Amino acid sequence: YTDGVLIIHQGKVVYERYFGCLNESGKHGAMSMTKSMTGLLGEILVAEGKLDDAALVATIVPELESSAFGSATVRQVMNMTTALDYSEDYSDPEADIWIYSAAASPLPKPDGYQGPNGYFEYLQTVGKEGEHGEAFGYKTINTDALGWIVSRVSGMEVTELLSERIWS
């Protein structure tokens, strides 16, 4: 079930093979791996003193002030201990993950669509449930909020910063 294999040895590609619908120019969905990479970038910025992990998210991304993220600390977002009114139950067709997915879809919105358009608009709508810091909750939207924080602090897109700091 591998989509592609690329092996680089001493700076040269020594083996490259693709399976299924993936090819050398295709984009591959990284899914949850992005959580680790975005968290790593956040932690690098904290270690360098460029990102204060005790700061409230709203002080860095004012657009999130009225959402649940606004009153969370950067560290709570990084640790996924935010108190979000958000369900990521993929088996529930009414779960918030599907609203989030519709908002983020690059496909044209259906006629009559009234919801948020894009990740950033969606994040601004997330309500709070409970108290930040009390419980861990593995929720994709924390990573998107952290990506916004990392971009704002670094002045770079997450993909550019990842390329510069990790891949290069």
N, C-alpha and C positions, 0 to 999 in steps of 0.2 A: 504493500500500500504506500509506496514511496513515489512522490511526484517527480523528484529529480535528485540527482547526485552530482556534486561538483567537488573535486579534490584538487587542492592547490598545494604544491610542494616547492619550497624555495622560490616562491613568487611566480611560479608558472602553473598553468592548468595542466594537470597530468591525466585527468579523467573527467568526462562530462557526459551525462546521459539523462534523458528526460523520458517520462512515461505519461500515459494518459493524455490529458489536454494541455499539459505544461510544455513550454519550449523555451529556448534561450532568451527570447524577448518578452516572455510572459511575466506577469506579476503573480506572486504566490501569496495567498492569505496567511499571514503570520499568526493570527489569532492570539491566544494567551501568551505566547512568547513575548509579545509587545509589553506585557505587564512587567516582566523582568527587566527588559531593556530600558523602559521608561523609568522604572524605579532606580536602576543603576545610574542613569543620567541625573536623576534628582539627587541621589546620594553623593555623586561626584560634586555637584554644585554646592551641596551642604558642606562637604569636606573642604572645598576651596573657599568657603566663607561667602559665597555669592548668593546662597539661598538660606534663609532663616527658617528652620523647620518648626519653630515655635510661633511663627507669624500666622495670623489668620488669613485664610485664603482670600477673603475680600480685600485685604490690603495689597494684594498682588494682582488679582483679577477682579476689579470692581464690578464687572458684569455679573459675577456670581454672588454678589452681596445679598440679594433677596432669596437665593436658593439655599438649600440645606448646606451646601459647600461653604457658603460665606462665613458661617460661624465656626467652621472646623479649622483646626491647625493644619499646616502643610504636613506635619508628621502623621496626623490622623488620616489624611488622604493617602500618604505613602504606605501606612500600615493597614489600610482598609478597615479602620475602626470608626468610620463616619456613620452617623445615624441617619440613614437615607430611607425614605419611603419609596422603595424600589424593589421590584421582584424580578429576579433573573431565572425564573423557573421555566425552562424551555418547553416543558410538557404542558404548560398552561397557555392556551391561545390568547388569554386576556392579560398575561403578564406584561409588566412594563418593558421588558426586553424587546417586545415586538413593536411597541410605540417608538422606542429608541431606534430600532432597526429601520422603521419606516422613515423616521426623521433623517437618518444618516444615509439612506439609500441614494446612490447617484442617479438612479432611474427617475424619470419624470414623476411627479406626484400625481395621483389620480384626481380626476375632476372632483371638486368639492372638498379636497383635503384641507383641513383647518389647523393641523398640528405644526410643531416646530420644524424648521428646515435646517438640517445639519446638526452635527454633534454639539456645537457651541450653543445653539438655540435650545436644544433639548436640555443640556446641563443646567441652564438657567431656570428650568421649570421644576426641578426635582425638589420635593418637599422633605421636611425633616420628620423622623419618627424615632423617638428615644433621645438618648444623650450621647454625644460624640465621646469616643474613647472607651465606651463600656464593653463593646463586643466586636469581634472580627466578623466581617461579612465580605466574602469574595464576590465583588461586584465590578464588572467591566468599567462602569462609568467613573469609578475612582481613578482608573488609569487615564481616561480621557481628561479628567480634571487636572491630574498631575501633568499630563502632556501640555496642557494650556499654561500651567504654572511654569514649567520648565522653559517653554517657548518665550513666555513673557520676561522671565528673569534673564535668559541667555540672549534674547533678541534674535533667535534662530528657530526655524522649524525643527521639530523633534528629529525628523529624518536627516536634516543637514547636520545637526549636532551629533547624532548617532554616527553618521559617516565620519565626521571629523574626529570625534573622541574615541570611538570604538573600532570601526571597520578600517579606517586609514591608519 
